[in-house]
Amino acid sequence: MELSSSSKSVVADCEERNWKDLPRDVLCTVFQKLGAIEILTRAQCVCSVWRTISKDPLLWCTIDMNNSVYMDFQLEIMCRRAIDYSCGHLLHINIENFGTDDLLRHITDSTNRLQCLRLACCYQISDKGLCDVAKKLSQLEELDMSTSNFTKDSLEAIGRCCPLLKSLKFNMQCYGRSYMECDEEAFAIAKTMPGLRHLQLFGNNLTNDGLLAILDGCPHLESLDLRQCFHVKLGGSLSKRCAEQIKDLRIPYNLTEEYPFEAEIDYGSLDEDYPYRLSDLDFLSYDHYDHYEFSGGSDSSECDYDN
């Protein structure tokens, strides 16, 4: 079928449209919708104009490099380039799954304004590596150091050097119940992080003593996730205090569907004499344990890398 003259005109206009001639502010808006990897591997290769825009520091206030499609060494190379492009404007960064001591040092050498840092599953970042850079994270407000090799030493260093810290995720990988009780991390948090508002301790081995220390040491705490912390035996005055002090509480036996890491556990293997199940807490309604999205409703807070 032959196109009408008006249709031919539309097709001609589309064929003649040159995307590089769009106003810079429009192009910047388009780039902000792309992920860091898409900009670094595709958009900046289109033309010289797009390459120039891709280096605008304001595009790199947030960097999300969590993408399992790419090999680790490629991610680190691209991440370093993105950090350099930020020219000190970097505020939020996610290096989940591939972070190293060297990369963390490069981040903290490049900016002293970092507010949100996601180090989940960064097994190549050591306690010493994080402790060494902690003093350069004085503006940090949100930190995710889940399922990694960090210990109480890193928590204490962060607590001492990051007085603005409001949200902490220190979750453990869970494959079954651990019979080892340990309150070291809980005591470190309680001792050094009085300003915390949101705390997630999924799968931690803390006991009632550690929980009490946190309630005493973090008086501003609004949300607390204790799912699969099976050494915490809620009941009586402790449960009542949690209900009164914590607005959004997740207790050991709450469901884990939305938890982003491995959380398999054989509930049938747990001690039969565990005294306090959810149904036993008759002074707390189930609604009290509705899911709380840490840090303003996103998995990484302001570090919401889809924005």
N, C-alpha and C positions, 0 to 999 in steps of 0.2 A: 504494500500500500504506500502510495506517495505521500510524503509529509506535506501538510499545509504550509503556507508561507510563514505563519506565526510560529508553528512548531520548529521550522527550520531556523528561525531567528533565535529561539530559546536554545537550541542545540549549539548554534554558533557562539552564543554568549558563553555557554558552559565550556566550550572548547577553548575559548579565548581567555577564560578566567585564569589568572596567575595568582596562586595562593601566597606567593612571597610578597605580593603587592598589598596584602591586607595591612591595615594600620597596626602599628607595633603593639598597642594596648590589646587589640583583639587577638593577635598572635600569642601574646603573653598569657592571656586567659585560656587559650587553647592548650598551651604548654602546661599550664597548671593542672589541667585535667589528665595529663599523661603521668605515668609513673616514672621514677628516676631511671629505671633500666630502659624504658621505651625512648626516653629523651636521649640517653647516652648511646644507644645502639642503633636508633633509627632516625628520629626527628632531626638531630644535629647533622645528619649526613645528607639531608635533602638539598640544601643549597647554602651559600655563604651567609645569607640573611638569617636563615634558621639557625645556623651554627652560632652566629653572633648572639642571637636571642637565648640560645641554650646556655650561654655563659653568664646570663644575668644573675647576680648573686641573690636577688630576691626570689628567684625560682627555687633556691636551694636552702630555704629556711627549714624545710622538712625533707629528710632523705629516708626513704624506705627501700632497703636493699634486700629484703627477705624474699628470695625467689629460688626455689630448688631446681629450676630448669637449667641454671647456669652452674658451671663448676666453681668451686670455692675461690680459686686463684683469679678467675675472671671477675667475680663479685668484688673481691678486695681491690683489684686494680680500678674497676669502675667506681667503687666507693671513694677511693682516694681522690679520683678526678672530681667527683661531685663535691667532696669536702673542699677541695681547692677552689672550685667555682664559687662556693658560698662566701669566700672572702671574709670570714669571721661572722657572718649572719646566721650561721647554723643554730637552730633552737631545739629541733627534735630529730633523733636519728634511731633507726632500727637496723641493727647488724645481726639479727637472729640467725643462728646456725653457722655463721662463718667468721665471727669476730675473733681477733687475735690480740695479743698484748701490743704488738707493733701498731695495729690499726687503731686500737683504743688510744694509744699515745699520740698518734697522728691527729685524732679527733680533738683531744684536749689541748694539743699544741696549736690548733687552728682556731679555737674559739674558747672564750671564757664565759659565754652566755648560754651554754647548753641547759635546757630546762627539762627535757625528757630523753631518757636513754633506755633502749631495749637491748638487753644482753642475753635473752633467753637462749638456752641450748648452745652457749658459747663455751665449749669445753676447752678451747685453746686460749682462753683468757684465764690467767692464774690469779690467785689471791694477791700475790705480790704485784702483778700488773695493775690490778684495780686499786690496791692500796697506794701504789706509787703516783697515780694520777688523781686520787680523790681530792687532793687540795685544790685542783683546778676545776672542780665541779661545784663550786660554792653557790651557783645559781640553780642547781638541780632541784626540781620539784617532784619528778616522777621517775621511778627506776624499776625495771623488770629484770631480775637476775634469776629467773626460774630455771630449773632443771640443768644447772651448771655445776661447776666444781667449787663454788665459793663457800667459805666457812664464816664463822663468827668474826674472824679477823677483818674480812672485807666489810661486814656489817658495821663493825665498830669504827672502821676508817671512814666509811660513808656517813655514819651518824655524827661523827666529830666534825667532818669537813663540809657537810651539806645541811646547814641549819634550816633551809627552806623546804626540805623534803616533806611532801605531804602524802605521797602514794608509793607503796612498796609491794612488789610481788616477789616472794621468796619461796617458790613452790618446788616440790620434790617429784621426781618420776616415781610413779606408784605401780608396782606389779604384784604386791601382796603386802600383808601386814608385817611391819618390823617390830621385833620384840625389844629393841633397844630404846630406852627412854633417854632423851637428851634435851636439856633446857638451855644449852649454851647460846643458841641463836636467839631464842626468846629473851634471855637476859640481856644480850647485846642490844637488841632492838629497844627493850624497855629502858636501858641505861642511857642510850645515846640519841633516841629519836622522839623527843617529847612532842614534836609538832605534827606527828602522823595523823592523817584523817582516814586513810584507807590502807588496809593491810590484808594481804592474801598469803596464807601459809599452808596451802594444800599439801597434805601428806607429810606434814612435819611431825617429828617425834617428841614435841613438847608435852609436858604434863600439866596438871592443874597449877603447879607452882609457877611454871612459865607463863601460863595464861594470866594468873593473878599479877605477875610482875608486869606484863604488858598493860593490863587494865590500870595498874597504878602509875606506870611510867609514861603512858600515852593517853592523857586525860581527854584529848580532843578527838579520839578515835570515833569515827562514825560508822565504818563498815569493817567487818572482820570475817574472813573466810577460813574456817577450820575444818573443811571437808576432808575426810580420811585422816584426821589427826586423832587416831584411835586411843591414844594414851590420855586424852582429855576426857574425864568422866564428869559430864555435866549433871547437875542435880542440886537441889537445895539452895543454899544461899549463893553459890557460884552462878548457877543458872539465872537466879533472880537478878544478880548484879549485872550479868551480861545483857539481860533483857532491858534493864533500866539505863545502862550506859551506852549500849551499841544499838544504833538505829537499824542497821542492816546486818544481820548475823546469819552465817551459814555454819551449821553444826556438822559433826563428823559423818552422820549417816544421810545427809542431804544428797540429792541426785547430782550427777556429774555430766549430764549429756552435753552441755555447752563448753565443758572444760577443754581447752585446745590441745592438751598433751595426753599421753597415754595414762589411763586411769583404771586399768583393769584390776579387779580384786575379787577374791572368792569370799563372799560374805559368810558362806557356810563354815569357813575355817576359823572365824573369829571366836573369841572366848564366849562360851555360853553364859557366863556370869556377868557380861557387860551390863551394868546396872541401869543405865539410863538411855533408852531409845527415845526417838522423837515423841512417840505417843505417851511416854511417861512424863513429859514436861507439860503438865496440865495447866500451868499458868501461862504458857506461851502458845499462841495460835500458830498454825502452820503458815498463815499469811505473813507472819513475822520473818519468815525465812525465804520470802520471794527473792529471786535472783537479783543481785545488785551488780550492775555493770560498773566496774571500778573506773575511776578517773573520768567522770562526766559522761558515762554511757558508751565509751569506746574501749576496745581492748588495749589501747595504748594511750588513753587519755587524749590530751591535746595532741598527743602523738597519734592522732587518728589518720593513718597513712592513706586512707581513701579520699581525704579532702584535698 
